[in-house]
Structures are given as structure tokens and as C-alpha cells.
Amino acid sequence: MTDTAKQFDYDAELLRYHARLLAALDVRPDDVVVDIGCGAGQATRDAARAAAAGAALGVDVSEQRLDVARQLAGEAGLTNVSFVCADAQTHPFPAASFDLGLSRFGTMFFTDPDAAFRNIARALRPGARFVQIVWQRGDQQEWSTVLRDVFGRESTPASGANAFSLADPGAVEEIMTGAGFTAVDFVDLREPVYYGRDAEAALAAMLLLKSTQDFLAALGDRSAAFAVEALRGELAARENADGVFFDSAAWLITAIAP
């Protein structure tokens, strides 16, 4: 059994966005699907189930998360799903080999998004759909503003590969049309994201985030302890009978490959 105890549970966090993504995908039974930045493979597995006569490939840079993805696919008895540890920005996908591409918050971290989307477009068959969900601006994400308030600075850099790098629809449309995609469309999604059954579970989850770890590493022990207590208080204030949730906003982006 792969140890997942020290991995942030993105599947739980993004459950409501995952449902919105699946509804938008409209996977056909014989589709060959590629999932960019698949993580632990939840969307890849669901695509494989829908494409029972086709196949689904999950691509991610984290071998640790792919170990989990392979294990869960095996436990589910899926034989038409596979995973590869690679950077989709540069991976030599066979040209025009996928009927459908998807990404659930996996495309924001490309160091060269122009090259990445060109590579993805090359991998898709002409007329294939690419469906992705990305975060809107950081000030639209309650979890990000809480970290900013607790630590007194932004949780991600203003530019470069980060969670909000594809937040500007105009810039994204320019990148995607430059890669050859057409009919680029944006749908505004607003869903709460889940962080734990109670404040203590949510705190444990937030301490697994790299942004939180980076903030704490920059503080002395005493200041870090105060920051953790402040974060615990913010989470306790948001706890209800269903757990701890943060408001959030994302873009559902669809486009057609050249």
C-alpha cells in the first residue's frame, strides 16, 4: 500500500469541481483520452470508465502521486488506463493520437505555457476537444487570502508558473490560439473547496501545502507557532457540520484542437 498520509488530498478538496469537469467532458465510449497533470488519477480513472471501449492516459511529473494513481486504478479493476511520469510541456506524445484532452488544475505550472499548449495541441487529433479547469485570481480564493492574512504576504508569486498563472482569460486565449486552438471558451465556476472534517483536520491538510511550508520555513520557531495558531483560528471560524470549506472561483476552459 502506497503511503498517502503525507500527501495533500486534492481529490477531496476539488470534489465539486471534479463533478463540473466530468459533466463538461462528455467522454464517448471509444475515446482515447489524455489527462494532463493527472495527480492521483481520479479524472483519468473516470475518463477510462466512460471510455470503456477506448483508453485513458494520465500524465504527471510526480512519481509519488502516480504510484497512488496506479494502485487505485488496479484496485478499481481498470485495464484501459495507464500513467506516465513526464512533463506534458515537452513529452513526445504520438502526434494526433487523442480524441479528448483534459486537465483538472494541472496546466497552471508550465514554465513555458506557449510551448506546452503547442505540444498538447500536436498530441490531439484535429477537431478534438481540450477541457481544463484553472484557478481564477488569487484574491478570488478564500484559502489564498487566509494564508496572505495569516502570514502577511502573498501565497504565490505574481508571475511565472504558479496556481494563478492562467487566471487572465485574455492572456489564456492568446496562448491557446497561438498554439492553434480555436473556439476558446470560458465558463465562470464558483464552488466551495473542502479542507477537512473539522478545524484540526483542515490545519493538518494546510500544513501539507508547499505555500504554507514555505511561509513557516521563513519564520523563527516562536513566530511560526503564533502563525499556526492564527491559522487554526481562521479554520475554526469556518468549521460547520459538514467540515471546513473555503469559497473559490475557477475557469472551465474548452477549446478545439487544430
Short mmCIF file of the C-alpha atoms (twelve columns), coordinates in Angstrom:
data_MODEL
# 
_entry.id   MODEL 
# 
loop_
_atom_site.group_PDB 
_atom_site.id 
_atom_site.type_symbol 
_atom_site.label_atom_id 
_atom_site.label_alt_id 
_atom_site.label_comp_id 
_atom_site.label_asym_id 
_atom_site.label_seq_id 
_atom_site.Cartn_x 
_atom_site.Cartn_y 
_atom_site.Cartn_z 
_atom_site.pdbx_PDB_model_num 
ATOM 1   C CA . MET A 1   0.000   0.000  0.000   1 
ATOM 2   C CA . THR A 2   1.434   3.351  -1.059  1 
ATOM 3   C CA . ASP A 3   1.768   5.782  1.839   1 
ATOM 4   C CA . THR A 4   -0.558  8.736  1.178   1 
ATOM 5   C CA . ALA A 5   -0.509  10.085 4.735   1 
ATOM 6   C CA . LYS A 6   1.814   12.965 3.828   1 
ATOM 7   C CA . GLN A 7   0.122   13.925 0.556   1 
ATOM 8   C CA . PHE A 8   -2.470  16.668 0.322   1 
ATOM 9   C CA . ASP A 9   -5.820  15.181 -0.734  1 
ATOM 10  C CA . TYR A 10  -6.673  17.188 -3.837  1 
ATOM 11  C CA . ASP A 11  -9.456  14.766 -4.750  1 
ATOM 12  C CA . ALA A 12  -11.324 15.622 -1.557  1 
ATOM 13  C CA . GLU A 13  -10.595 19.341 -1.895  1 
ATOM 14  C CA . LEU A 14  -11.811 19.537 -5.500  1 
ATOM 15  C CA . LEU A 15  -14.773 17.165 -5.354  1 
ATOM 16  C CA . ARG A 16  -17.333 19.711 -6.573  1 
ATOM 17  C CA . TYR A 17  -15.080 20.986 -9.361  1 
ATOM 18  C CA . HIS A 18  -14.446 17.398 -10.360 1 
ATOM 19  C CA . ALA A 19  -18.175 16.890 -10.909 1 
ATOM 20  C CA . ARG A 20  -18.319 20.043 -13.057 1 
ATOM 21  C CA . LEU A 21  -15.377 18.818 -15.131 1 
ATOM 22  C CA . LEU A 22  -16.909 15.390 -15.740 1 
ATOM 23  C CA . ALA A 23  -20.163 16.957 -16.869 1 
ATOM 24  C CA . ALA A 24  -18.276 19.099 -19.399 1 
ATOM 25  C CA . LEU A 25  -16.111 16.284 -20.778 1 
ATOM 26  C CA . ASP A 26  -18.859 14.210 -22.415 1 
ATOM 27  C CA . VAL A 27  -16.500 11.241 -22.914 1 
ATOM 28  C CA . ARG A 28  -17.578 8.877  -25.701 1 
ATOM 29  C CA . PRO A 29  -17.283 5.081  -25.282 1 
ATOM 30  C CA . ASP A 30  -14.443 4.710  -27.792 1 
ATOM 31  C CA . ASP A 31  -12.488 7.880  -26.951 1 
ATOM 32  C CA . VAL A 32  -8.747  7.844  -26.334 1 
ATOM 33  C CA . VAL A 33  -8.237  10.421 -23.592 1 
ATOM 34  C CA . VAL A 34  -5.200  12.186 -22.146 1 
ATOM 35  C CA . ASP A 35  -5.278  13.752 -18.668 1 
ATOM 36  C CA . ILE A 36  -2.640  16.477 -18.216 1 
ATOM 37  C CA . GLY A 37  -1.300  16.834 -14.657 1 
ATOM 38  C CA . CYS A 38  -3.382  13.887 -13.500 1 
ATOM 39  C CA . GLY A 39  -2.073  13.669 -9.923  1 
ATOM 40  C CA . ALA A 40  -3.545  10.624 -8.202  1 
ATOM 41  C CA . GLY A 41  -5.592  9.885  -11.317 1 
ATOM 42  C CA . GLN A 42  -9.195  10.437 -10.258 1 
ATOM 43  C CA . ALA A 43  -10.175 12.136 -13.521 1 
ATOM 44  C CA . THR A 44  -8.136  9.629  -15.546 1 
ATOM 45  C CA . ARG A 45  -9.988  6.723  -13.954 1 
ATOM 46  C CA . ASP A 46  -13.382 8.330  -14.507 1 
ATOM 47  C CA . ALA A 47  -12.482 9.000  -18.150 1 
ATOM 48  C CA . ALA A 48  -11.399 5.359  -18.546 1 
ATOM 49  C CA . ARG A 49  -14.716 4.160  -17.120 1 
ATOM 50  C CA . ALA A 50  -16.654 6.333  -19.568 1 
ATOM 51  C CA . ALA A 51  -14.412 5.302  -22.485 1 
ATOM 52  C CA . ALA A 52  -14.958 1.595  -21.899 1 
ATOM 53  C CA . ALA A 53  -14.010 0.719  -25.489 1 
ATOM 54  C CA . GLY A 54  -11.238 3.307  -25.572 1 
ATOM 55  C CA . ALA A 55  -8.423  4.221  -23.189 1 
ATOM 56  C CA . ALA A 56  -7.178  6.928  -20.860 1 
ATOM 57  C CA . LEU A 57  -3.605  8.087  -20.212 1 
ATOM 58  C CA . GLY A 58  -2.659  10.140 -17.162 1 
ATOM 59  C CA . VAL A 59  0.482   12.299 -17.266 1 
ATOM 60  C CA . ASP A 60  2.124   13.891 -14.242 1 
ATOM 61  C CA . VAL A 61  5.581   14.948 -13.034 1 
ATOM 62  C CA . SER A 62  5.136   13.356 -9.578  1 
ATOM 63  C CA . GLU A 63  6.095   9.698  -9.428  1 
ATOM 64  C CA . GLN A 64  4.786   9.580  -5.861  1 
ATOM 65  C CA . ARG A 65  1.292   10.597 -6.934  1 
ATOM 66  C CA . LEU A 66  1.426   8.293  -9.941  1 
ATOM 67  C CA . ASP A 67  2.195   5.386  -7.607  1 
ATOM 68  C CA . VAL A 68  -1.121  6.167  -5.920  1 
ATOM 69  C CA . ALA A 69  -2.853  6.533  -9.292  1 
ATOM 70  C CA . ARG A 70  -1.657  3.134  -10.490 1 
ATOM 71  C CA . GLN A 71  -2.630  1.492  -7.213  1 
ATOM 72  C CA . LEU A 72  -6.156  2.958  -7.274  1 
ATOM 73  C CA . ALA A 73  -6.646  2.023  -10.934 1 
ATOM 74  C CA . GLY A 74  -5.604  -1.538 -10.136 1 
ATOM 75  C CA . GLU A 75  -7.958  -1.704 -7.171  1 
ATOM 76  C CA . ALA A 76  -10.771 -0.465 -9.427  1 
ATOM 77  C CA . GLY A 77  -10.032 -3.229 -11.958 1 
ATOM 78  C CA . LEU A 78  -9.467  -0.777 -14.808 1 
ATOM 79  C CA . THR A 79  -7.499  -2.297 -17.672 1 
ATOM 80  C CA . ASN A 80  -7.805  0.583  -20.171 1 
ATOM 81  C CA . VAL A 81  -5.936  3.172  -18.096 1 
ATOM 82  C CA . SER A 82  -2.203  3.902  -17.911 1 
ATOM 83  C CA . PHE A 83  0.080   6.527  -16.436 1 
ATOM 84  C CA . VAL A 84  3.396   8.059  -17.413 1 
ATOM 85  C CA . CYS A 85  5.721   10.238 -15.351 1 
ATOM 86  C CA . ALA A 86  6.558   13.088 -17.705 1 
ATOM 87  C CA . ASP A 87  6.299   16.836 -18.258 1 
ATOM 88  C CA . ALA A 88  3.467   17.373 -20.726 1 
ATOM 89  C CA . GLN A 89  5.225   20.535 -21.865 1 
ATOM 90  C CA . THR A 90  7.970   18.516 -23.548 1 
ATOM 91  C CA . HIS A 91  6.820   14.877 -23.569 1 
ATOM 92  C CA . PRO A 92  6.973   13.353 -27.097 1 
ATOM 93  C CA . PHE A 93  3.326   12.286 -27.375 1 
ATOM 94  C CA . PRO A 94  2.494   10.445 -30.595 1 
ATOM 95  C CA . ALA A 95  1.057   13.080 -32.934 1 
ATOM 96  C CA . ALA A 96  -2.723  13.288 -33.354 1 
ATOM 97  C CA . SER A 97  -3.300  10.346 -31.019 1 
ATOM 98  C CA . PHE A 98  -6.007  11.551 -28.587 1 
ATOM 99  C CA . ASP A 99  -9.708  12.223 -29.140 1 
ATOM 100 C CA . LEU A 100 -10.087 14.264 -25.956 1 
ATOM 101 C CA . GLY A 101 -7.750  16.117 -23.623 1 
ATOM 102 C CA . LEU A 102 -8.477  17.218 -20.088 1 
ATOM 103 C CA . SER A 103 -6.813  18.815 -17.122 1 
ATOM 104 C CA . ARG A 104 -8.104  19.461 -13.615 1 
ATOM 105 C CA . PHE A 105 -5.957  22.285 -12.233 1 
ATOM 106 C CA . GLY A 106 -2.888  20.793 -13.890 1 
ATOM 107 C CA . THR A 107 -1.907  23.324 -16.570 1 
ATOM 108 C CA . MET A 108 -1.000  26.370 -14.454 1 
ATOM 109 C CA . PHE A 109 2.523   25.251 -13.634 1 
ATOM 110 C CA . PHE A 110 4.109   25.086 -17.090 1 
ATOM 111 C CA . THR A 111 7.322   27.088 -17.236 1 
ATOM 112 C CA . ASP A 112 6.637   27.766 -20.931 1 
ATOM 113 C CA . PRO A 113 2.863   27.673 -21.483 1 
ATOM 114 C CA . ASP A 114 3.186   28.580 -25.169 1 
ATOM 115 C CA . ALA A 115 5.334   25.501 -25.796 1 
ATOM 116 C CA . ALA A 116 3.162   23.355 -23.533 1 
ATOM 117 C CA . PHE A 117 -0.102  24.111 -25.298 1 
ATOM 118 C CA . ARG A 118 1.543   23.661 -28.691 1 
ATOM 119 C CA . ASN A 119 2.698   20.227 -27.552 1 
ATOM 120 C CA . ILE A 120 -0.768  19.336 -26.270 1 
ATOM 121 C CA . ALA A 121 -2.373  20.568 -29.497 1 
ATOM 122 C CA . ARG A 122 0.027   18.390 -31.503 1 
ATOM 123 C CA . ALA A 123 -0.969  15.341 -29.440 1 
ATOM 124 C CA . LEU A 124 -4.699  15.834 -30.062 1 
ATOM 125 C CA . ARG A 125 -6.468  14.774 -33.213 1 
ATOM 126 C CA . PRO A 126 -7.772  17.601 -35.435 1 
ATOM 127 C CA . GLY A 127 -11.087 18.777 -34.022 1 
ATOM 128 C CA . ALA A 128 -10.521 17.124 -30.640 1 
ATOM 129 C CA . ARG A 129 -11.702 18.990 -27.558 1 
ATOM 130 C CA . PHE A 130 -9.417  20.107 -24.751 1 
ATOM 131 C CA . VAL A 131 -11.222 20.795 -21.464 1 
ATOM 132 C CA . GLN A 132 -9.422  22.257 -18.471 1 
ATOM 133 C CA . ILE A 133 -10.192 23.884 -15.138 1 
ATOM 134 C CA . VAL A 134 -7.834  26.523 -13.747 1 
ATOM 135 C CA . TRP A 135 -7.992  28.912 -10.814 1 
ATOM 136 C CA . GLN A 136 -9.134  32.483 -11.212 1 
ATOM 137 C CA . ARG A 137 -7.149  35.260 -9.474  1 
ATOM 138 C CA . GLY A 138 -5.733  34.681 -6.022  1 
ATOM 139 C CA . ASP A 139 -7.959  37.347 -4.470  1 
ATOM 140 C CA . GLN A 140 -10.940 35.221 -5.553  1 
ATOM 141 C CA . GLN A 141 -9.720  32.249 -3.480  1 
ATOM 142 C CA . GLU A 142 -10.552 32.337 0.218   1 
ATOM 143 C CA . TRP A 143 -7.829  29.816 1.062   1 
ATOM 144 C CA . SER A 144 -5.242  32.080 -0.564  1 
ATOM 145 C CA . THR A 145 -6.451  35.235 1.175   1 
ATOM 146 C CA . VAL A 146 -6.425  33.439 4.543   1 
ATOM 147 C CA . LEU A 147 -2.774  32.468 4.049   1 
ATOM 148 C CA . ARG A 148 -1.978  36.033 2.983   1 
ATOM 149 C CA . ASP A 149 -3.691  37.450 6.065   1 
ATOM 150 C CA . VAL A 150 -2.045  34.990 8.460   1 
ATOM 151 C CA . PHE A 151 1.456   35.339 7.047   1 
ATOM 152 C CA . GLY A 152 1.261   38.920 5.845   1 
ATOM 153 C CA . ARG A 153 2.217   38.318 2.229   1 
ATOM 154 C CA . GLU A 154 1.002   36.701 -0.976  1 
ATOM 155 C CA . SER A 155 0.872   32.908 -1.067  1 
ATOM 156 C CA . THR A 156 2.210   32.658 -4.641  1 
ATOM 157 C CA . PRO A 157 4.473   34.804 -6.822  1 
ATOM 158 C CA . ALA A 158 2.818   37.405 -9.016  1 
ATOM 159 C CA . SER A 159 4.266   35.948 -12.210 1 
ATOM 160 C CA . GLY A 160 5.704   32.730 -13.562 1 
ATOM 161 C CA . ALA A 161 4.414   29.184 -13.114 1 
ATOM 162 C CA . ASN A 162 2.007   29.256 -10.161 1 
ATOM 163 C CA . ALA A 163 -1.552  28.393 -9.235  1 
ATOM 164 C CA . PHE A 164 -2.931  31.609 -10.757 1 
ATOM 165 C CA . SER A 165 -0.802  31.857 -13.901 1 
ATOM 166 C CA . LEU A 166 -3.811  31.143 -16.173 1 
ATOM 167 C CA . ALA A 167 -6.273  33.380 -14.337 1 
ATOM 168 C CA . ASP A 168 -6.479  36.044 -17.076 1 
ATOM 169 C CA . PRO A 169 -8.860  34.891 -19.841 1 
ATOM 170 C CA . GLY A 170 -7.388  37.287 -22.396 1 
ATOM 171 C CA . ALA A 171 -3.859  36.008 -21.839 1 
ATOM 172 C CA . VAL A 172 -5.003  32.379 -21.894 1 
ATOM 173 C CA . GLU A 173 -6.936  32.857 -25.124 1 
ATOM 174 C CA . GLU A 174 -3.843  34.412 -26.707 1 
ATOM 175 C CA . ILE A 175 -1.684  31.467 -25.590 1 
ATOM 176 C CA . MET A 176 -4.166  28.867 -26.792 1 
ATOM 177 C CA . THR A 177 -4.925  30.464 -30.158 1 
ATOM 178 C CA . GLY A 178 -1.177  30.868 -30.632 1 
ATOM 179 C CA . ALA A 179 -0.914  27.106 -30.167 1 
ATOM 180 C CA . GLY A 180 -3.548  26.597 -32.867 1 
ATOM 181 C CA . PHE A 181 -6.645  26.032 -30.705 1 
ATOM 182 C CA . THR A 182 -9.937  27.558 -31.827 1 
ATOM 183 C CA . ALA A 183 -13.316 28.245 -30.181 1 
ATOM 184 C CA . VAL A 184 -11.673 29.002 -26.817 1 
ATOM 185 C CA . ASP A 185 -14.490 29.444 -24.299 1 
ATOM 186 C CA . PHE A 186 -14.571 30.330 -20.585 1 
ATOM 187 C CA . VAL A 187 -17.236 29.445 -18.015 1 
ATOM 188 C CA . ASP A 188 -17.129 31.068 -14.578 1 
ATOM 189 C CA . LEU A 189 -17.329 28.383 -11.861 1 
ATOM 190 C CA . ARG A 190 -17.856 29.115 -8.149  1 
ATOM 191 C CA . GLU A 191 -17.614 26.147 -5.802  1 
ATOM 192 C CA . PRO A 192 -16.513 25.662 -2.191  1 
ATOM 193 C CA . VAL A 193 -13.353 23.613 -1.696  1 
ATOM 194 C CA . TYR A 194 -13.079 21.138 1.183   1 
ATOM 195 C CA . TYR A 195 -10.169 21.052 3.613   1 
ATOM 196 C CA . GLY A 196 -11.224 18.646 6.346   1 
ATOM 197 C CA . ARG A 197 -13.919 17.288 8.620   1 
ATOM 198 C CA . ASP A 198 -13.014 19.818 11.323  1 
ATOM 199 C CA . ALA A 199 -10.511 22.580 12.061  1 
ATOM 200 C CA . GLU A 200 -7.772  20.202 13.213  1 
ATOM 201 C CA . ALA A 201 -8.049  18.051 10.107  1 
ATOM 202 C CA . ALA A 202 -8.072  21.178 7.937   1 
ATOM 203 C CA . LEU A 203 -4.978  22.501 9.705   1 
ATOM 204 C CA . ALA A 204 -3.154  19.232 9.126   1 
ATOM 205 C CA . ALA A 205 -4.104  19.465 5.429   1 
ATOM 206 C CA . MET A 206 -2.981  23.078 5.065   1 
ATOM 207 C CA . LEU A 207 0.362   22.275 6.668   1 
ATOM 208 C CA . LEU A 208 0.971   19.881 3.759   1 
ATOM 209 C CA . LEU A 209 0.711   22.704 1.219   1 
ATOM 210 C CA . LYS A 210 4.034   23.936 -0.132  1 
ATOM 211 C CA . SER A 211 2.976   27.572 0.220   1 
ATOM 212 C CA . THR A 212 2.264   27.076 3.929   1 
ATOM 213 C CA . GLN A 213 5.518   25.200 4.428   1 
ATOM 214 C CA . ASP A 214 7.460   27.953 2.658   1 
ATOM 215 C CA . PHE A 215 5.903   30.623 4.859   1 
ATOM 216 C CA . LEU A 216 6.679   28.698 8.053   1 
ATOM 217 C CA . ALA A 217 10.235  27.952 6.968   1 
ATOM 218 C CA . ALA A 218 10.897  31.689 6.701   1 
ATOM 219 C CA . LEU A 219 9.846   32.270 10.334  1 
ATOM 220 C CA . GLY A 220 11.559  31.565 13.608  1 
ATOM 221 C CA . ASP A 221 10.097  28.881 15.854  1 
ATOM 222 C CA . ARG A 222 8.162   31.330 18.036  1 
ATOM 223 C CA . SER A 223 6.710   33.274 15.106  1 
ATOM 224 C CA . ALA A 224 5.846   30.034 13.304  1 
ATOM 225 C CA . ALA A 225 3.968   28.785 16.367  1 
ATOM 226 C CA . PHE A 226 1.947   32.014 16.509  1 
ATOM 227 C CA . ALA A 227 1.178   31.735 12.786  1 
ATOM 228 C CA . VAL A 228 -0.037  28.153 13.159  1 
ATOM 229 C CA . GLU A 229 -2.338  29.210 15.994  1 
ATOM 230 C CA . ALA A 230 -3.674  32.079 13.897  1 
ATOM 231 C CA . LEU A 231 -4.323  29.676 11.030  1 
ATOM 232 C CA . ARG A 232 -6.075  27.266 13.396  1 
ATOM 233 C CA . GLY A 233 -8.361  30.116 14.465  1 
ATOM 234 C CA . GLU A 234 -9.223  31.009 10.869  1 
ATOM 235 C CA . LEU A 235 -10.115 27.387 10.168  1 
ATOM 236 C CA . ALA A 236 -12.181 27.032 13.329  1 
ATOM 237 C CA . ALA A 237 -14.197 30.087 12.292  1 
ATOM 238 C CA . ARG A 238 -15.119 28.291 9.048   1 
ATOM 239 C CA . GLU A 239 -15.965 24.908 10.557  1 
ATOM 240 C CA . ASN A 240 -19.530 23.686 10.253  1 
ATOM 241 C CA . ALA A 241 -21.346 20.370 10.478  1 
ATOM 242 C CA . ASP A 242 -20.087 19.369 7.013   1 
ATOM 243 C CA . GLY A 243 -16.455 20.296 7.638   1 
ATOM 244 C CA . VAL A 244 -14.208 23.217 6.722   1 
ATOM 245 C CA . PHE A 245 -14.764 24.846 3.335   1 
ATOM 246 C CA . PHE A 246 -13.331 27.863 1.523   1 
ATOM 247 C CA . ASP A 247 -15.062 29.863 -1.190  1 
ATOM 248 C CA . SER A 248 -13.242 29.707 -4.531  1 
ATOM 249 C CA . ALA A 249 -13.513 30.594 -8.206  1 
ATOM 250 C CA . ALA A 250 -12.247 28.814 -11.314 1 
ATOM 251 C CA . TRP A 251 -12.477 28.928 -15.092 1 
ATOM 252 C CA . LEU A 252 -13.757 25.975 -17.098 1 
ATOM 253 C CA . ILE A 253 -11.979 26.421 -20.428 1 
ATOM 254 C CA . THR A 254 -12.869 24.471 -23.564 1 
ATOM 255 C CA . ALA A 255 -11.115 24.661 -26.916 1 
ATOM 256 C CA . ILE A 256 -10.830 22.770 -30.197 1 
ATOM 257 C CA . ALA A 257 -7.520  21.369 -31.424 1 
ATOM 258 C CA . PRO A 258 -6.273  22.351 -34.891 1 
# 
